[in-house]
Structure formats: structure tokens, C-alpha cells
């Protein structure tokens, strides 16, 4: 967190994002279990525990876990229906799984000494890339060549349409980049700020102010953890809507 240096302390806020093998060593191959794979697996298990185990009783008077699962289900279901329309509900299981994985990975990452996989662009890029490929393939399968109408702005004057088509095409291929960077960047920034203030807590005369700042930032990060999962999911719904109804 912080080490003594000449005349003060040295804080290393980015050390928490280093991927390390779980069982020692320095070499990391594609099959090596790491802290990232551990916490991603825990996020998957937490999702299964909440949505499957927590609701297996289907009690009329729900338990706390069942209540949380039902609230999450209704929240995402309403989001998909409102943004993507009735046709988008066919993809609700995928979007629900995506939302729960991200939000639980974010929340688990707030546990002291944990690791946040969604702070890594390698993780968020895969999630965003899967969304991009899915909606693109779906757009062409469902609409054929009419999917290209997404890039042709019919409401614009005819001379401007080719220019706008190029802009829309570039914007479309930038989607997975912005989709992934937004999530990873916000999560990484918040955790780095927390680490900086935690380092200052080692200095006696500013420790009280540092602890108050940590408390406030931590509360903010809890909110950010949910908001970023929500933003990622609602953008997925928007992209899904474009694939289902490119002429809108």
C-alpha cells in the first residue's frame, strides 16, 4: 500500500491491479490460475448462488436473498423491455447474466485485499466484444442487407448522407472500445484513489482526514460499482435495439 521513502512515504496505487499466479511463480500462461481468474470465478459463483440457489424455494414470502434476486430480475427485465422492446426479451437471459456478473464482480472488488477483474481492459474488452459481435451478427441475420440502413441517415439532406454514413460507420466500430474502456477506466480510477488515501492514513497527522476521505470515497465506489454495471447493460440494450430495428 505504502512504503517509507526519503522524507516521507511512497504510495503504489497501481500495484493492486497486477495479475499474479495463485500458486506462486512468475510465468503466466493462458492456463495459469491467477487472482483475476479466482475473482471472476467467485463472481460467477455469486451469480449462481443469488439467482439459482437463492430462489430455489420460490417462497410466497421471499427470503432476503430471494427478494434481492427478484428485484434484480425485475430491474433488468424492465430495462430490456423499455429499451430494446418486446423483441429484445428473447435475449434477456444473456443480458441478465452480463449485468449480474459485472455488478457482483464490482461489489466483490470492494472487499479489502480482493481483486477487481472489471478494472482490467482485457476482461471488459471481451465482454464488450461479445456484445458487439452478437448484435452485429443478429442485425444481419434478422434484417439482411437492410441492417446497413443503420448507417444511412434518411432524415438528413441527400448530399450529407454519404458523409454521415462514414461517421456512423466509424462510430459503430468504436462502440466496443468505448464500451469496454468506460467500465474498466471508472473502476480502476476509483480503486486507485482509494489506495492513495489509504496510503496517507499511515501518516499520523493526516490520518483522521484520510480515514474520512476513504469512507466517503468507498461509499461513492459502491454507487459507481452499480452505475457502471447499469451503464454497460443499458448500452447493450441500445445496441440490441439497433440490431433489431436498424431503420428506427
Phi, psi and omega in degrees: 000304180210141178232152180289138177231187181295113177076010180178214182237155176243121184255137181238078186292342183269353180297332183293346182263002180287131178274127184232145174297142182291329188247032176085177183090173181242334183284132179238117175255177183294339182260001183285123175293128182233176176297329179293313180293326178298311184284334171292320177296321178295324177294320177295315179296322178295321177297314178296318180298319182285312188274331182259299182293318183292340182245009186294332180284333182047050183289146176296319172260099190289151172285175179298317181295318178295323179297317178296317180297319180291322177296317179296317179300310181295323180297311182288321179301314180296322179298312181297315181296318183289322186270310185267346180087179181301324180297329182288343181295340176298335183257012180303316180303319179295314182292322178297316178297318179299312181297313184294320179298313183293312184294321180286325175296320177296315181292318178297329179291348178273354176288132178306138179071012179271185178229139182252101183296331181285359174276354182257129180297333179298325179282309183293330178293323177295315179299314181292323179295321177296320177297315182298312180295318182298310184289328179291312178298317179299319180300316181284324180294317184280325187245350183064219181294341179294344177298333179292347175297342177299332183262353183254106185277096184291337182282348181273157175303144185306316180298335182273344187299316178299321179294315179295327179296319178295316179298316180295323179294316178297316179300322181295317182282346175277344183310308182296332179292307180294325180299319183277318183294323181301313181292307183297318182296315181293318179293316180297316182298315181298318181290326178294319178296318177302317182294322179297311180293327176295326176293322178293337179296344178283347179266118191303316189284344176245005182302314180301315179294323180295319180294320177297319179294319178299317180299315181294316181292323179297317177299320178295321181293329174298317178293317180297322180302319179284315184298318181292325174294320179296315181297315179300318183288317182290328174293324175300319178295321178297316179295324177296320178298318178298323180289324182280327183224071186292341182275354181281000000 
